[in-house]
Amino acid sequence: MGLGMATSLQRRWMEWGRRCLGPAGRIYAAGMRVREALYATRILPSWRPPVPCVSVGNISWGGSGKTPLAEWMLRFASGKGMTPALLSRGYKAIPPYYPFLVRPRDRAAETGDEPLMLARSCRDALVVIDPRRERGGQWIWDRNRPDLFVLDDGMQHLRVERDLDLVLLTPRDLKQDWNRVLPSGSWREGQQALRRADAFILHTPPGSEKGMFARLRSRLDLGNKPVFSVSLNPVGLLRPNGSRVHLGPGEPYLLISGVGRPEAVEQGVTGLVGEPPERHMAFPDHHPFSGQDWERIRRTADDLGCRVICCTPKDAVKLEGLADSRLACLDLRLSFGETDNTRLDFPAWLEQTLNETSRRG
């Protein structure tokens, strides 16, 4: 069977599966609408932070750039002389107690990968993990009086009220996954939930923004809600000690990743280096790397003759104490691109909106 025929059959199979699971997805979406109404009418209780709160979230399951945007938000606030606090559920974290304030010296096994990465890259921020984020928020407020709360992965976490709902969307969200709710697709709510957004942020490659803006407009009535585009681009490779790594022309390298969108990581590192990795070992998102994992990675690198083993920042914090000197972490930069439905770029819009929120408060 040729590749084209196999791909065609795969698409048909996936479409058939989605149609069969469609009713279950509609039931799930209806349940989420009921849940939203219970919070809106205060039948279910929620916590109102004493200072502005910004939610960074998405509607689909999987990587859409939430953590890089949250990291940018923390640095932005710190640069304005503010003390920001990030509230995280701490996915796969096992801290000694809750709420838990993450310190740069902590271990990923206790804190989870993303909170530790944020605590290390944003040292002026307060990173708090607690599955009950309203409890973590009140706790850090009583202790430190932050100036801004950032609610990580917060779109569906309605127990914490927010002043701004930033919703990230990917090209996949706007195309084949549109309004395909679990279990028939990757969306965690139906499209009506997008009305809660105060701004949309499209995580899309540079040059594709206008097409994505048009597609979003064809899907939704935006009203006066602004739309921003963003891309996450590697700008170099760093050793754990901070020194730069340079790959020679044609030099083989191994790529490892434990993220939601491994294909995006491979595309980015290929653009940086100029050629694809010799091999890409893709692990599940948030994978807790073990000694056995590293031994397999090491043997693979040896067999392929790779002196450099590339990984993402959130993988790097989990490989401490396991990896050898060949490990190099991608140095990633979040870049804002074109905008739609506003004349302001994202930093200017955010500053203006936060100022207005503070005055109202």
Secondary structure, DSSP 8 states (H G I E B T S, - for coil): --HHHHHHHHHHHHHHHHHHHHHHHHHHHHHHHHHHHHHHTTSS--B--SS-EEEEEESBSS-SSHHHHHHHHHHHHHHTT--EEEEE--TT---SSSSEE--TTS-HHHH-HHHHHHHHH-TTSEEEE-SSHHHHHHHHHHHH--SEEEEET-TT-TTB--SEEEEEE-HHHHTTTTT-BTTSSSBSS-GGGGGG-SEEEEE--TT-HHHHHHHHHHH---TT--EEEEEEEEEEEE-TTS-EE---TT---EEEE-SS-HHHHHHHHHHHHSS--SEEEE--TT----HHHHHHHHHHHHHHT-S-EEE-HHHHTTSTTT--TTEEEEEEEEEEEEEES-SS-HHHHHHHHHHHHHHH-
